[in-house]
């Protein structure tokens, strides 16, 4: 497998939306209320891509996963019930979803490593994210990659577990992402 992490294109909205729809169905089947309120939706993905924040993980021309990556752009994080590890610039990611056929192969963690590389390439040493309290696979990914639980944040009236990882400043990489 030759993985590439790159910006998504508008013409990729249909396959990205298909990946997200399956993820929404999986969350529902798991008994979760995460993503059961009409979010995310194709319009959200379109806005991500138009803001240059939509990213895909690919193997050749096979779309494996999607996420949105932003720099210093999550106002809800200012209202954390708890405490972030740092108050510096940060990269935040949302809407992580892997295509059904490739689940269980560590691709969400692979995508998270690429997000960390993106942060380092931009000289940012903090990565923050959140997930639903019942999203066990995502919480395990955070744990495996060394993210720290920092408290709770709220989206659309629902509490979410907030995580942060402070990256080593000695690992700065050239910007090509």
Buried (B, 14 or more C-beta within 10 A) or exposed (E): EEBEBEBBEEEBBEBBBBBBBBBBEBBEEEEBEBBEEEEBBEEBBBEBBEEEBBBBBBEEEEBBBBBBBBBBBBEBBEEBEEEBBBEEEBBBBBBBBBBEEBBEEBBBBBBBEBBBBBBBBBEBBBBBBBBBBBBEBBBEBBEEBEBEEBBBBBBEEEBBBBBBBBBEEEEBEEEEB
